[in-house]
């Protein structure tokens, strides 16, 4: 074999090796992608998931546009823990636990695959009623103390119109419009303390009145913090509410903290990704403060 022939053969071998190196192992790529998606799905179903606040039912503590982290493991796992509600409904629970008073949880509607976000105010076996906006738990009124009005932001995601009271829209200290709402501090038997809004006091047609009922075993009673504008366990006959106490297998997780919050002006312009961020919302915990001085335990 001449030197020229050997050189050509070597060149052909190198070119063939380069072509082989460029070949994509599509099976391995697809397998890798599938394993990555499976890992994300498992984390989303069993550890934690993001959650977006679309309504004003949890004002003043949660604003429309807040992004949260919801943990999946505090109460064990069930069909509602599984991402996108891909698991069939059932009453099974793995490593079950019961929420505590004041926990903010993610109940799933009893008839639709629709996530809500509400606060636990009564546990299995409790007797609960609402009179003139005040919770009566096991025959005792829950502590409610009036606090100074709270200024909420007014922006594209929070317009202040949902209260149907134009007097709430006022000028703040810097001259900018704010939504000034009356608030109360509510404290549950374990000392869990948080703010609520209740501004239609005494209206017989509102959710301020609720006849006493006993919470069945394996259920909790949940309410929104924006008491006059929340479809929750008090709605027994409306498809928009939760139709009474929520089965524990319908609780898909517990809200832990806010990651960031958007004011509704985000667009395709990258600058707006930063200018639409609300200040002071990121990393706010959603676990209620515990007032040990008012705890019954």
Buried (B, 14 or more C-beta within 10 A) or exposed (E): EEEEEEEEEEEEEEEEEEEEEEEEEEEEEEEEEEEEEEEEBEEBBBEBBEBEBEBBBBBBBBBBBBBBBBBBBBBBBBBBBBBEBEBEBEEEBEEEEBBBBBBBBBBBBBEEEEBBBBBBBBBBEBBBBBBEBBBBBBEEEBBBEEEEBBBBBBBEBBBBEBBEBEEBBBEEEEEEBBBBBBBBBBBBBBBBBBBBBBBBEEEEEBBBBBEEBBBEEBBBBBBBBBBBBBBBBBBEEEEEBBBBBBBBBBBBBBBBBBBBBBBEBBEEEEEBEEEBBBEEBBEBEBBBEBBEEBBEE
